[in-house]
Amino acid sequence: MKTYNTPFIVIEKNPVLIDELDKSGILFVEGNATEDKILIQAGIYKPKNLITALPSGSF
């Protein structure tokens, strides 16, 4: 998404990944993406696209 200059935000709860996002200058919200308040904070009502990722073995 950065390649195409498309704005995006990441929802993440892993502290190690949060540190990497912060160092990379990627906009993020810290928390669990299954919680309504986190989704609202991330702007769930105004996306043009939505991409989700699950850890392996979670389905």
Secondary structure, DSSP 4 states (H G I P E B T S, - for coil): -TTTT----EEE--HHHHHHHHHHT--EEES-TTSHHHHHHHTTTS-S-------TT--
